[in-house]
Amino acid sequence: MITVLLDKNRHDRNYFDCGVEELNNYLKLMASQQAKKDNTRAFILEDEERPERIIGFYTLTMTPIDLKALPVKLQKRHQSARSAGLIARLAIDQRYKNQGYGEWLLIDALRKLLLVSETVAFPLVVVDAKEGAIAFYKKFGFTPFNDTPHKLFMTIAAIRKSLVEAI
Ligand SMILES: CC(C)(COP(=O)(O)OP(=O)(O)OC[C@H]1O[C@@H](n2cnc3c(N)ncnc32)[C@H](O)[C@@H]1OP(=O)(O)O)[C@@H](O)C(=O)NCCC(=O)NCCS
């Protein structure tokens, strides 16, 4: 399996339904425009038998780090850092849920961000979790920020360790 960049001429965005209207609409109406403007990148996991069908997607960009919302030890360690990688959205179509695709997509996003961080350094990856998905991210090692429980982070160091260990 591989993810590809969203292609509005190839991918049937209207068919996609993750159960969260905001995310469906983002994919339908915003993702392609935002990529064109270099604001975010949207990656698609296609159904191999019907490549126009979207199993799931995620979007990547950068976000400022709110140092005060981090544990003290990390505040000190990263006080000169300004930006984190952001998984802004990640969703699986309801017809493909509970088959391991969400986990696969999250790992794929983390691999991409880790690779980028080897060239342009940033110390954290942040996810913006919709209600109900916080436990999903915690399961994979993300920690909620002190002040915003729906925003979670994981250090690049921890991501590197867990991805290297998984090889
Ligand atoms: C959250 C979501 C991405 C999970 O995708 P999925 O393909 O159904 O999940 P997977 O099959 O890969 O599950 C992997 C593991 O996470 C667990 N898991 C899945 N969804 C979970 C949730 N909402 N909370 C806690 N754990 C969850 C599974 O039980 C599984 O655990 P196991 O390996 O011990 O069996 C998907 O339900 C979704 O798109 N939700 C709607 C959109 C959303 O909320 N996106 C996230 C924020 S933008």
The ligand as a Gaussian input file, in Angstrom:
#p B3LYP/6-31G(d) Opt

LIG

0 1
 C      -10.190000       7.256000      14.179000
 C      -10.069000       6.516000      12.839000
 C       -9.031000       7.219000      11.981000
 C       -9.628000       5.056000      13.106000
 O       -9.470000       4.377000      11.856000
 P       -9.688000       2.793000      11.708000
 O       -9.165000       2.388000      10.378000
 O      -11.090000       2.445000      12.006000
 O       -8.757000       2.233000      12.877000
 P       -7.849000       0.902000      12.840000
 O       -8.667000      -0.235000      12.326000
 O       -6.576000       1.182000      12.150000
 O       -7.579000       0.734000      14.394000
 C       -6.277000       0.572000      14.918000
 C       -6.407000       0.403000      16.424000
 O       -6.952000       1.607000      16.985000
 C       -8.155000       1.321000      17.697000
 N       -9.100000       2.396000      17.446000
 C       -9.719000       2.706000      16.288000
 N      -10.502000       3.802000      16.452000
 C      -10.369000       4.167000      17.740000
 C      -10.933000       5.223000      18.525000
 N      -11.778000       6.112000      17.999000
 N      -10.565000       5.296000      19.828000
 C       -9.703000       4.391000      20.371000
 N       -9.138000       3.381000      19.677000
 C       -9.478000       3.271000      18.386000
 C       -8.655000      -0.015000      17.131000
 O       -9.448000      -0.703000      18.050000
 C       -7.361000      -0.722000      16.830000
 O       -6.835000      -1.276000      18.037000
 P       -6.225000      -2.787000      18.068000
 O       -5.032000      -2.751000      17.136000
 O       -5.841000      -2.956000      19.497000
 O       -7.306000      -3.658000      17.578000
 C      -11.423000       6.441000      12.111000
 O      -12.370000       5.881000      12.975000
 C      -11.973000       7.777000      11.621000
 O      -11.679000       8.169000      10.507000
 N      -12.814000       8.458000      12.421000
 C      -13.550000       9.636000      11.976000
 C      -12.652000      10.793000      11.722000
 C      -11.768000      11.146000      12.899000
 O      -12.248000      11.224000      14.011000
 N      -10.472000      11.363000      12.581000
 C       -9.437000      11.648000      13.567000
 C       -9.271000      13.087000      13.893000
 S       -9.049000      14.205000      12.568000

